[in-house]
Amino acid sequence: MDFNQHIRVIPDFPKAGISFKDITTLLGNGPAYREAIDALKKQVEHLKIDLIAGPEARGFVVGAPLAYALGVGFVPIRKSGKLPYQTVEVEYELEYGTDKLAMHIDAVAKGQNVLIADDLLATGGTIATSVDLVHRLGGNVVGAAFLIELEELNGRSRLNDIEVFNLIKG
């Protein structure tokens, strides 16, 4: 399937010069959404995965169904202050400031193999921070899976030797 045909591109959002890749059109099409998750599953099923971790919010809509398809658990990566239990947090740089991502301190057991899943790999900041969180909890990141990778932004370079999987290169 050509997944590009199910992604809406919105010019000049959120600011001039950006072409926003809107996955809601893919998510709203049941057969295309299922095929996308199944295609990602085929790419990563050879890995030894204990858990999938996904950053909010679009990482949830990719990571949770992928975890279900693989028969493994899913753990959310949230913005600071959104998780109810004790957390570990990592601050990261945004274009105009900083933010923090957090995970429950017991979300990943030492030695567990974790796949990070999200909708899009752009500059890699969110995913590099997610990898850092998993490592701080003692987990091993065995890969990162995305619906879309924007290759020109070179986010892959921030992930060192982590294998990257995607359905669309843009």
C-alpha positions as CSV (number, residue, x, y, z in Angstrom):
1,M,0.0,0.0,0.0
2,D,1.1,3.5,-0.7
3,F,0.7,5.0,2.8
4,N,1.5,8.5,1.4
5,Q,-1.9,8.6,-0.2
6,H,-3.4,8.5,3.3
7,I,-1.3,11.3,4.8
8,R,-2.7,14.8,4.5
9,V,0.0,17.5,4.0
10,I,-0.8,20.9,5.4
11,P,1.4,23.7,4.1
12,D,2.7,26.4,6.4
13,F,1.6,24.7,9.7
14,P,2.5,25.3,12.4
15,K,4.4,28.1,10.8
16,A,5.4,29.4,7.4
17,G,7.7,27.0,5.5
18,I,6.7,23.8,7.3
19,S,4.7,21.1,5.5
20,F,2.9,19.3,8.3
21,K,2.3,15.6,7.8
22,D,-1.2,15.0,9.3
23,I,-1.7,11.3,10.2
24,T,-5.3,11.8,11.3
25,T,-6.4,10.9,7.8
26,L,-4.6,7.6,8.0
27,L,-5.9,6.9,11.5
28,G,-9.5,7.6,10.4
29,N,-9.3,5.0,7.7
30,G,-9.7,1.6,9.5
31,P,-8.2,-0.6,6.7
32,A,-5.3,1.7,6.1
33,Y,-4.5,2.1,9.8
34,R,-4.6,-1.7,10.3
35,E,-2.3,-2.2,7.3
36,A,0.1,0.4,8.6
37,I,0.3,-1.3,12.0
38,D,0.6,-4.7,10.3
39,A,3.4,-3.4,8.0
40,L,5.3,-2.0,11.0
41,K,4.9,-5.3,12.8
42,K,6.4,-7.1,9.9
43,Q,9.4,-4.8,10.0
44,V,10.1,-5.3,13.7
45,E,8.8,-8.7,14.6
46,H,12.3,-10.2,14.3
47,L,13.5,-8.1,17.2
48,K,13.3,-9.4,20.8
49,I,10.8,-6.9,22.2
50,D,9.5,-7.0,25.7
51,L,7.8,-3.6,25.7
52,I,6.9,-0.7,23.4
53,A,7.2,2.8,24.6
54,G,5.6,5.7,22.9
55,P,5.8,9.5,23.5
56,E,2.5,11.3,23.8
57,A,0.3,11.7,22.1
58,R,0.8,10.3,18.6
59,G,3.2,7.7,19.9
60,F,0.3,6.2,21.7
61,V,-1.8,5.7,18.5
62,V,1.2,3.9,16.9
63,G,2.8,2.2,19.8
64,A,-0.3,0.8,21.6
65,P,-1.8,-1.0,18.6
66,L,1.7,-2.2,17.6
67,A,2.3,-3.6,21.1
68,Y,-1.1,-5.4,20.9
69,A,-0.2,-6.8,17.5
70,L,3.1,-8.1,18.8
71,G,1.6,-9.4,22.1
72,V,3.8,-7.2,24.3
73,G,3.2,-4.4,26.8
74,F,3.0,-0.7,26.1
75,V,4.3,2.1,28.3
76,P,3.5,5.7,27.8
77,I,6.1,8.5,27.8
78,R,4.4,11.6,29.0
79,K,5.1,15.3,29.5
80,S,6.2,16.3,33.0
81,G,3.4,16.3,35.6
82,K,1.0,14.0,33.7
83,L,1.8,10.6,35.3
84,P,0.3,9.8,38.7
85,Y,3.1,7.7,40.2
86,Q,6.8,8.4,40.8
87,T,8.7,9.3,37.6
88,V,12.0,9.8,36.1
89,E,12.2,12.9,33.8
90,V,14.6,14.1,31.2
91,E,14.7,17.7,29.9
92,Y,15.2,18.3,26.2
93,E,15.6,21.3,23.9
94,L,12.8,22.6,21.7
95,E,13.1,25.2,19.0
96,Y,12.1,27.9,21.4
97,G,12.9,26.6,24.9
98,T,12.8,23.3,26.8
99,D,10.4,20.6,27.9
100,K,10.5,17.5,29.9
101,L,9.4,13.9,29.2
102,A,8.7,11.4,32.0
103,M,8.1,7.7,32.6
104,H,7.0,5.9,35.7
105,I,10.0,4.6,37.6
106,D,8.8,1.0,37.3
107,A,7.7,1.2,33.6
108,V,10.8,-0.6,32.4
109,A,12.6,-3.3,34.3
110,K,16.3,-3.6,34.2
111,G,17.4,-5.5,31.0
112,Q,14.0,-5.3,29.3
113,N,14.1,-4.8,25.5
114,V,12.1,-1.8,24.4
115,L,11.0,-0.6,21.0
116,I,10.3,3.2,20.8
117,A,7.3,3.9,18.5
118,D,6.0,7.3,17.3
119,D,4.3,8.8,14.3
120,L,7.2,10.8,12.9
121,L,11.0,11.0,13.1
122,A,12.0,14.6,12.4
123,T,14.9,16.2,14.2
124,G,15.1,13.3,16.7
125,G,14.8,15.3,19.9
126,T,11.8,13.6,21.3
127,I,13.0,10.2,20.4
128,A,16.5,10.7,21.7
129,T,15.0,11.9,25.0
130,S,12.7,8.7,25.0
131,V,15.8,6.6,24.5
132,D,17.5,8.3,27.4
133,L,14.5,7.7,29.7
134,V,14.5,4.0,28.8
135,H,18.3,3.7,29.5
136,R,17.9,5.5,32.8
137,L,15.4,2.9,33.9
138,G,17.8,0.1,32.9
139,G,16.2,-0.9,29.6
140,N,17.7,-1.7,26.3
141,V,16.4,0.1,23.2
142,V,16.3,-2.4,20.4
143,G,14.8,-0.1,17.7
144,A,12.6,2.8,16.9
145,A,9.6,2.5,14.6
146,F,7.7,5.4,12.8
147,L,5.0,5.9,10.3
148,I,7.0,8.7,8.7
149,E,10.7,9.6,8.7
150,L,11.7,13.1,7.4
151,E,15.1,12.2,6.2
152,E,16.2,15.7,5.4
153,L,16.0,16.6,9.1
154,N,18.5,13.8,9.9
155,G,16.8,12.8,13.2
156,R,18.3,9.3,12.8
157,S,21.8,10.8,13.5
158,R,20.7,11.5,17.1
159,L,19.8,7.8,17.7
160,N,23.4,6.6,17.4
161,D,23.3,2.8,16.5
162,I,19.6,2.3,17.1
163,E,17.9,0.6,14.1
164,V,15.2,2.8,12.6
165,F,12.1,1.4,10.9
166,N,9.5,3.5,8.9
167,L,6.7,3.2,6.4
168,I,7.2,6.5,4.6
169,K,10.3,8.5,3.9
170,G,9.6,12.1,3.2
